[in-house]
Amino acid sequence: MADKLARDGSVQKSVGPEPSLGVSRQNIRKPIKRWVDTQHLERWRGLSGTQRQARKLISIPSPATKT
């Protein structure tokens, strides 16, 4: 019965906006996370003044401290 219903459903045309397959949250969040990580690292490398000393002591910022 399940196979018959699956076949019948696959033959029918999709109703609604394309694409008919959904996009997972992971596919949306991954590029955003990559962008945030890049922005964070660029900001870290661009520190100046008194923060310059902190950058010398800490080679790379912790991913957990993005603010």
DAUR-V553282 format. One record per residue. N is the residue number from 1. RES is the residue in one small letter. PHI is phi in whole degrees, -180 to 180 (999 if undefined). OMEGA is omega in whole degrees, -180 to 180 (999 if undefined). D_CENTER is the distance of its C-alpha to the mean C-alpha in whole Angstrom. Layout:
n & res & phi & omega & d_center
N & RES & PHI & OMEGA & D_CENTER
N & RES & PHI & OMEGA & D_CENTER
This chain:
n & res & phi & omega & d_center
1 & m & 999 & -180 & 39
2 & a & -64 & 179 & 35
3 & d & -64 & 180 & 36
4 & k & -63 & 179 & 38
5 & l & -65 & 178 & 35
6 & a & -65 & 178 & 32
7 & r & -63 & 180 & 34
8 & d & -61 & 180 & 36
9 & g & -69 & -179 & 32
10 & s & -75 & -180 & 31
11 & v & -82 & -177 & 34
12 & q & -72 & 176 & 33
13 & k & -75 & 180 & 31
14 & s & -74 & 177 & 28
15 & v & -112 & 180 & 29
16 & g & 123 & -178 & 26
17 & p & -68 & 177 & 24
18 & e & -87 & -7 & 22
19 & p & -76 & -177 & 20
20 & s & -78 & 176 & 22
21 & l & -90 & -179 & 19
22 & g & -74 & 176 & 16
23 & v & -108 & -177 & 12
24 & s & -73 & 178 & 11
25 & r & -61 & -180 & 8
26 & q & -63 & 179 & 6
27 & n & -68 & 177 & 6
28 & i & -86 & -174 & 5
29 & r & -75 & -176 & 3
30 & k & -59 & 178 & 2
31 & p & -65 & 178 & 4
32 & i & -66 & 179 & 4
33 & k & -63 & 178 & 4
34 & r & -61 & 179 & 6
35 & w & -65 & 180 & 8
36 & v & -62 & 179 & 9
37 & d & -62 & 179 & 10
38 & t & -64 & 179 & 12
39 & q & -62 & -180 & 13
40 & h & -63 & -180 & 14
41 & l & -67 & 178 & 16
42 & e & -63 & 179 & 18
43 & r & -64 & 179 & 19
44 & w & -62 & -179 & 20
45 & r & -69 & -178 & 22
46 & g & -91 & 180 & 24
47 & l & -64 & 180 & 25
48 & s & -139 & 178 & 29
49 & g & 67 & -177 & 32
50 & t & -69 & 179 & 33
51 & q & -72 & 179 & 29
52 & r & -58 & -180 & 30
53 & q & -68 & 178 & 32
54 & a & -62 & -180 & 29
55 & r & -64 & 178 & 27
56 & k & -68 & -179 & 29
57 & l & -79 & -178 & 30
58 & i & -114 & -172 & 26
59 & s & -67 & -180 & 25
60 & i & -143 & -179 & 21
61 & p & -71 & 178 & 19
62 & s & -75 & 178 & 18
63 & p & -61 & -177 & 14
64 & a & -79 & -174 & 15
65 & t & -109 & 180 & 17
66 & k & -75 & 176 & 15
67 & t & -137 & 999 & 17
